[in-house]
Structures are given as structure tokens and as C-alpha cells.
Amino acid sequence: MEFLFALDQDTEEVIVSHSPKGSSKINFIERIKKEDNTQFYGAVEFLYTISSSSKFNAKVFKTMDKVCQLLYTEHQEIYPISRQ
């Protein structure tokens, strides 16, 4: 499963969601506070920076998205979603 990541800079949280393949529906999964996983927050912040660059590089974006996917998967192993 691939996840979608967004930043809420007001609350300093990463919003994690999922969209089933071929669907336009987005399913909310959880919010992760910056202080709960600073490495993951920083990676998503960098992903956002790449996506908003005037010289967007799709290859770099896809690579960084893979890093974010990996960091979130590791986060799930340590902190299962049921912790909310």
C-alpha cells in the first residue's frame, strides 16, 4: 500500500492518508506530530519542498517519496495506528 503525505505546518504534523488505486477518494489514516518522529517529519517537509520547486524533478520526487514510505512503514512498526 502506498501512502499520501501532507504537512499541517500550523500544528507541525504529518497527515497520512491512502487512496485506493483508480479511485479519487482519499482515506485519512492518522496525524503524526513532529516531536513524535522528527526524521519522518523532516523527510515529508523535504518532499514538499521538492514538489513546490520551480525546477521540479520527478525522479528526485519519486526517490524521496520512497524514503517517506519507508520511514512511515518503520513508524507503524514502532507505533501501531491503534495508539490514537
N, C-alpha and C positions, 0 to 999 in steps of 0.2 A: 504494500500500500504506500502510495506517495502522499506526502502531506503538503499543505499550503501554509505559509508563514506570513504573518503581518505584524507590524510593530504598533503598539499603542505607546507613543512617546510621552503622553501625559501621565500614564500610570507606570511607565517603564516595564511593560510586559510584552511578551511574545504571544500572539494569538495563533493557536494551532487549529487547523481545520482540514477537512478532506472533501474532495469532490469525486464522486464515482465517475469512472471513465465513460465518456459520452453524455454526461449529464451537466446541466448548468446549475444544479443545486449544490450548495456548499453546506457541509455539516460541521458545526462547531465541535471541537474536541475539548480544548482546555486553554487556560491562560497560564503562562509561566512567568513569575516575577524575575526581574533582572537579578536580584540578590539570591534567588534560588539556583540560578545557573548562569553565571556571568559569561562563561565561554560560549554557550549557546546563544545568549542574547547578542553578544558581540558578533557572532557569525551571521545571524539574521540581519543585524544592523549593516554589516558589510554587504550582504546580499541586496539589501535595499539600496545602498549606495551604488552598486553596480547597475541595478535596474534603472536608476534615475540619471545615469551618466549620459551626457550628450554624445559620447562615443561608445554606445552600448556594444558590448562584445558577447554574443550569445554563447560562445564556447566557455568563456570565463564564468558567465552566469550559471550555466548548467553544472560546471565543476563545483562552484560554490554552493549551489543548491544541493548537490550530492553530499557535501560536507555537512550542511544543515540537517539533511535527512539522517545522516549517521549520528550526529550529536543528539538529535531528538530521540532516535531509537535507543541510544545509550541512556538518555534521561529517563525514558519509560521503564527501562530495566531497573533503575535505582528507585524511581518514584512512580509506581503504577498510578494510572489515572484515578483510581478509586480513592486517592488521598484527598480529593477535593472536599 
